[in-house]
Amino acid sequence: MASLPERGASPIREGQYMRWLRFSLPGQDILRYGLLDDEDRITEIQGAPWETYAKTASRHALADVKTEVPLIPRTFYAAGLNYVKHIREYAAQTGKEINVPAQADIGYRAVNALIADGEDVIIPVGATQVEYEGELVVVIGKRARHVSKEEALQCVFGYTIGNDVSERVWQASDRTFWRCKNSDTFKPMGPWIDTEFDLSGAETVVSVNDAVTTRFDTGDMLFDIPTFISRMSQNLTLYPGDVIWMGTDGHSPHLRDGDRVRVEITGLGALQNRFVRA
């Protein structure tokens, strides 16, 4: 692993391998950024990882800190129905016709729903059909406007993991996604941001109570990351710290009080949360 310079620019320009963690110390509310090494030690920094940062002398063991949501995005984007198998299963579940999207359309989620690795997802009163969606999350590191597909990945800072929790009865009945996708705690994300994740050959594996329930090739998307970034940038500006959740494949069982859901992506890490009824 390359060493962190005393002062440096974002590794989007340096090309260094880095895992960035946002964390807090016991009994303190201050949120900090740090670089996680392969010995589970954190080097604390001043500044944001995708901007100019300064290394400090503070070191922490991963076991001694609380992992926080890796970042609170300026804008929270989400690609829906981006895996063909998931489209077919959603159609079968809802009784609707199979309708494979013809273009890379994007949606939005609410930042109020974000929680960190290890925190509880609260199943709201009245919710009857809560399901997971294990997703790759793209973190933008450089302002993007009118970029081509060939230029798009130059705007990516790194990657993390998301669980796009959904209440399917509400999704079918409500006019918008205001509660089925955006209820408090419905968007676990983390545990860190990896700047050198390799999508080729990556697999997403979701387990409920240690039993594998969903497995798919992470890169088997209907529309890939450059396609989404390029298309989005023709009409809106992507800013450093924005996130794009890339969709999911497969089908989730109905989750119950006490279930533990683990979303793991090869080479990227694992995100785990317990589901607890309110």
N, C-alpha and C positions, 0 to 999 in steps of 0.2 A: 504494500500500500504506500502511495506517495505521501511524503510528509506535508503537513499543513504549513504554509508560509506564515511569517509573523504578520504580514498584512498581505491581503490578496484580493483578487477579483473573484467573481463567481466561477466555479468550475465548469460552467457552461462554456467558458472561454479557455480555461486551463486544461480541460480534458482529464482531470484527475478522478480517481475512484473515491467516492465519498458516500457515507451514510450520515445524513443529518438528522438529529433528534431534537425535538422541542420538549423541554422537561421543566419540572419544578422540584425544589428541595423540600423535605419534610417540614411542615409548619410554616412554610413561606408561600406567598401568593405570586411572587415574581416568576414570570415565564422566561426561560433562557433557551438559547440555541447552542448546540454543541455537535462536535464531530465524534461519531462512535467508531472505535477501532475494532480489530478482530479479536481483542482480548476483553471486550465489553467494558472499556474505559472511555469516558467522555471527556473531550477537551472543550471547555467552554469558550465561546466566542462573543464578541460584541458586534452587533449588526445582524442583518439577515443574510443567510447563506447565498442567495442569488444576487446580492449587492456586494459592495466592498465591505469586508469584515476584518476584524482584528482578533488574533488569538490571544487569550488570557492565560495566566498561570494556573487557573483553577482546573482541577481534575476531579472527576467523580466516577465511582463505580456504578454501572447500570443498575445493579441491585439496590443501590442506595437512593435512587431518585424515582419520582413519579413521571411516567411517560405521558405526555400531553398530546392533543391533536397536533400533527406535524406543522400545520399552518391554518390560519383562518383566511380563506380565499376572499379576494376582492369580489370576484364573481364565481359562482359555483355552477358549472355546466355538466350536463349528463346526456349521454347518447343512449336513447332507448331502442330496443329491438335491433341490436347490432350483431346478433348471432342467429343463424337461420333455424337451428334446432329449437332455440328458445321461442322464436316466432311461431313455429308450428305448435309447440306445447301450449303457448298462450292462447292460440286460436282454438285448440281443442278444449282447453279449460273454460273459455268464455263462450264457446259455441259460435264464434265469429269466423268469417272466411279467412283463410291464410292470405295475408297481404304483405309481401316482402317489399320493404321500402326501396324506392327507385333512386334515392339520393340521401346524402348524409345530413339529416336534419338533427338539430340539437335542441335540448330542453334545459330547464333550470331546476335547481334544488335550493333549499333554504339553509343558511349557515347555522340557524338556531338548532338544527337537527344533529349537528356534528358532535360526536363523542370520541374519546380516545380508546386505544387498545386497553382491554381489561376493565373498562367501565360497563355498567349494566344498560341494556336496552330495556326500556319500560314499555310493556304491552299496555296500551291505554284501556280505560274502561270502555266497554262496548266493542272492542276489537275481537273478531272471531277467527280471522284467517290471516295470520301474520307469517310472512315468508322472507327468506334471505335472498340476496343476489350478490354473489362474490364478483368483484370487479377490479380491473386494473385502473389505476388513477394516474393521469398525466399531470405533472406540475409545470406550468409555464415559467420560464426564467428570463425571457426577453420580450419586449414589446413587439407585437406582430400585427401588421396591417398590410393587406394586399400581398401576402406571401404565396409563392408557388408550392406545389407539393414537394418539389425538390429542395426547397428552402425550409420547409416546415419544421423538421426535426432540430434545426439549429436554434429554434425558439424554445425547445424543451429543456427544463432544468433537471428534471428527474422524475421518478415514479414512486408511487406508494400503493396501498391496498384499501379498497372500500367495500363496505357491505351495505348495499342499497335496500334497506328493509322496506317492505311494502305490506299494506293491509289490503288484500285483494277484494273483499266485499266493498269496502269504501272506494277502491279504485274503479269498480264497475258501476257504482251508484252515484258518485259525486261528479259534478260538472268539471272540476279541476282536480289537480293532485294535492290540494292544500293540506290535507291531513293524511291521505293514504301513503304519501311519500315523505312528507315534511313534518310529521309530528316530532316533538322533542325526543331526542336520543335515537332517531331512526337512521342516522348516518354515521356509523362507526368508520373511522379512517385512521390508518397508521400501519405499523408503529413508527416508521421513519420514512425519510425520502432518500432513495438510492439514485445516485447520478449516473450509474453505469449499468443499469439493468439491461439484460439481453433478452429481447422478446422471442428470438428464434429458439424454438424447442421448449419454451416455457409452458408449464401446465398449471391450471387453476384447480385446486382440490378443496372442496368444502366438506367439513365433517360436523355432525351433530352428536354431541356426547361421545366423541372419539370414533364414531362410525362414519365412514365415507358415504356421502349421499349424492355428491355431484363431482364430476371430473370432466374437464375439457381442455383443449388446446387454447391457451390464452390468445394466441395470435390469429386464430381462425375467425376473424371478424368479417362481417359483411363489408364494412368500410373501414379502412385502416386509419391509423393516427394521422399521417400526413394529409389524407383526404379530408378529415374533419377539420384540422387546423387551417388548411388552405381555404376551404369553403367558408368557414366561419369568418376568417379574416377579410373576406371580400366585403362584408357588411358590418363588422364590428371589430373593435380593437381588443386584442388579448393583451393582458398586462402581467408583469411578473407577479407570481403568487396566485394567479387564477388556476383553477383545477378543472380537468375534463374527465369525468367518469365514463369508461368506454363500453359499458354494457356487460351482459352476462349470457351464459348459455345454460341449458339444462332446466331442471324443475326442482323446486324446493318443497320439502314436506311442510305441513302446518306446524309451526313452532309453539311450544307450550311453556308454561311457567317452569323455570329452572333449567331449560335447555341451554347448553353451551355450544356456540357456533364458532368454528375456526375456519378462516379463509386463508389458504396458503398458496402462494405463487412461487414457482421454482426460481431460486436465486434472489428473490426479493424479500422473503420473510413470511410472517404469519400474523394475522389479526384475529384476536379471540375476544368474544364478549358473551356474557350470560344474558338470557332473556328472562325478565321478571315481571309478573303481572302487577299492575298498580293496585 
